[in-house]
Amino acid sequence: MENITVRVARKEDCPRLLELIRELAEYENAPQEVTVTLDHFEEQGFGANPVWKAFVAVTEVDGKEFIAGFALYYIRYSTWKGSRLYLEDLIVTEQWRGKKIGEMLFNQLFQEAKEKQFSGITFQVLEWNEPAINFYKKFQAKFDPEWINVSIEMQQSSRS
């Protein structure tokens, strides 16, 4: 197995993270849905008031650090359960799947949730994404068919 380590994401990782986000959007048949700019992404993760954090799985390719995957999360508050880690995206680039990178990232999320004394980890998975569903089942994830996803898009004149 390649030498893969997990570390906290840094601002200079953002261009690669956006590449992986676009790869995920392609996989989910929704590339047009990725509208975030690099500037906005960096500001929201590393500006004065960051709203997201991430762990990256890195290895070396051709003598340079290469990000093979990441797990991006933020803190969600449940009035019933308290603070929870909300996993927004977990992706391992296609050619690096099958090397337990997803498991390494997920274990890092578990460690983070325990250290911060969160009541749990929450996330979504597309109902047709069998590989992801099977991955999460290994961690005894509970799937809730009762709730409906809802979102409202805000029209903004410009994002920084």
Secondary structure as the mmCIF struct_conf table of DSSP 4:
data_model
#
loop_
_struct_conf.conf_type_id
_struct_conf.id
_struct_conf.beg_label_comp_id
_struct_conf.beg_label_asym_id
_struct_conf.beg_label_seq_id
_struct_conf.end_label_comp_id
_struct_conf.end_label_asym_id
_struct_conf.end_label_seq_id
STRN STRN1 THR A 5 VAL A 8
HELX_RH_3T_P HELX_RH_3T_P1 LYS A 11 ASP A 13
HELX_RH_AL_P HELX_RH_AL_P1 CYS A 14 TYR A 27
TURN_TY1_P TURN_TY1_P1 GLU A 28 ASN A 29
HELX_RH_3T_P HELX_RH_3T_P2 PRO A 31 GLU A 33
HELX_RH_AL_P HELX_RH_AL_P2 LEU A 38 PHE A 46
BEND BEND1 GLY A 47 ASN A 49
STRN STRN2 LYS A 53 VAL A 61
TURN_TY1_P TURN_TY1_P2 ASP A 62 GLY A 63
STRN STRN3 LYS A 64 SER A 78
TURN_TY1_P TURN_TY1_P3 THR A 79 LYS A 81
STRN STRN4 GLY A 82 VAL A 92
HELX_RH_3T_P HELX_RH_3T_P3 GLU A 94 TRP A 96
TURN_TY1_P TURN_TY1_P4 ARG A 97 GLY A 98
BEND BEND2 LYS A 99 LYS A 100
HELX_RH_AL_P HELX_RH_AL_P3 ILE A 101 GLU A 115
TURN_TY1_P TURN_TY1_P5 LYS A 116 GLN A 117
BEND BEND3 SER A 119 SER A 119
STRN STRN5 ILE A 121 PHE A 123
TURN_TY1_P TURN_TY1_P6 GLU A 127 TRP A 128
HELX_RH_AL_P HELX_RH_AL_P4 GLU A 130 LYS A 137
TURN_TY1_P TURN_TY1_P7 LYS A 138 GLN A 140
TURN_TY1_P TURN_TY1_P8 PRO A 145 GLU A 146
HELX_LH_PP_P HELX_LH_PP_P1 GLU A 153 GLN A 155
BEND BEND4 SER A 157 SER A 157
#
